[in-house]
Amino acid sequence: MRIALVGNQNSGKTTLFNLLTGSNQKVGNWPGVTIERKIGTLKGSDVEVVDLPGIYSLSPYTAEEEVSRHFVFEEKPDLIVNIIDATSLERSLYLTTQLLELDVKVVIALNMTDMLLKKGLTVDVQKLSERLHTTVVEISALKRTGIDALIKTLVEGPVLDNPHQAIFSKEVEQEIALLHEHIETPHERFVAVKLLENDPMFLGLKPIEAKDAIQRLETHFGLDMEQTIASQRYDFITEVKQYAVVAKPVAPSMTDRLDKIILNKYLALPIFGVIMFLVYFLSVGLVGSWTVDLISGSVESLSTWFGGLLETWGASAWAVSLVTNGIIAGVGAVLNFIPQLFILFLCISILETTGYMSRIAFFLDRL
């Protein structure tokens, strides 16, 4: 048995692969391309696990997408594990809708749900499973939770088989059904959709009926079919998200409470004025004036001492004046500003680090 891991980049796919296979891995490149391939064995079994490149769709726009689609069509995996980032459902589910069109069983590993909880959101796994007509297992690859349940599902087989479901409009679904009769390759539904999208990989399979279907649909929707298909996929994804994602009230954080004060439409400008006054007062007034007096006194003492030293050496009056009133006094005048600038930039850095500067910039943007 062969299992393919498919998911978006940064969805936790590689971390999950390492957890499923342990150290029993082989690393190489896919034939013909310099894209890393990883093959391992599922813990406690002889099931082969293949980590496919991170992709966002099965459309042939990148080398990674070509590799993944070629693997699904040519290598014919027995099962696909689709890793979904729960914090980015809209982006992740686009690929899922394409995988569910294939003639391969799909198990969904819903990752990062713990991060979603921090935003006051939760995914109803049962509802998501019902709406997608496939098995969904909730995991956290980072915290290593749910991995045993996923392995059990992979070994025993998914509880729900994913029959192809209608996710497009009635007009598109009717044309897909008609094209099925003229397609003699595996993954009929996937190929039919790709024919409607004018996918270059399937142009050799394109029957005359596909051209007629595209013309009818583009006339009906007034859009290119690739745009229409993508738009209707996202409509379905939005519906799934509204059905399966539940919002829960969360206590406002300290940052939220502070934002209500410093971004208040009446208090924001007075607070900004007070903060800018404090920055000026620290850098130029309270601390700045003390450092200026300290440096001025030190420079004056140095000038008097060095002037007397030059006179004992027999230097002329103009030479003593050049050094004391020119060089030393000039350098001292510049040094007076160094502590003030240091304090000023330190205060600005603190405001930047705390996020206040970006907030007040956003508030003042209307002005």
Secondary structure, DSSP 8 states (H G I E B T S, - for coil): -EEEEEE-TTSSHHHHHHHHHTT-EEEEE-TTS--EEEEEE-TTS--EEEE----S-SSTTSHHHHHHHHIIIII--SEEEEEEEGGGHHHHHHHHHHHTTSSSEEEEEEE-HHHHHTTTEEE-HHHHHHHHTSEEEE-BTTTTBSHHHHHHHHHH--SS-------S-HHHHHHHHHHHTT--SSSHHHHHHHHHTT-GGGGGG--HHHHHHHHHHHHHHSS-HHHHHHHHHHHHHHHHHHHHEEE------HHHHHHHHHT-TTTHHHHHHHHHHHHHIIIIIIHHHHHHHHHHHHHHHHHHHHHHHHHHTT--HHHHHIIIIIIIHHHHHHHTHHHHHHHHHHHHHHHHHHTHHHHHHHHHTT-
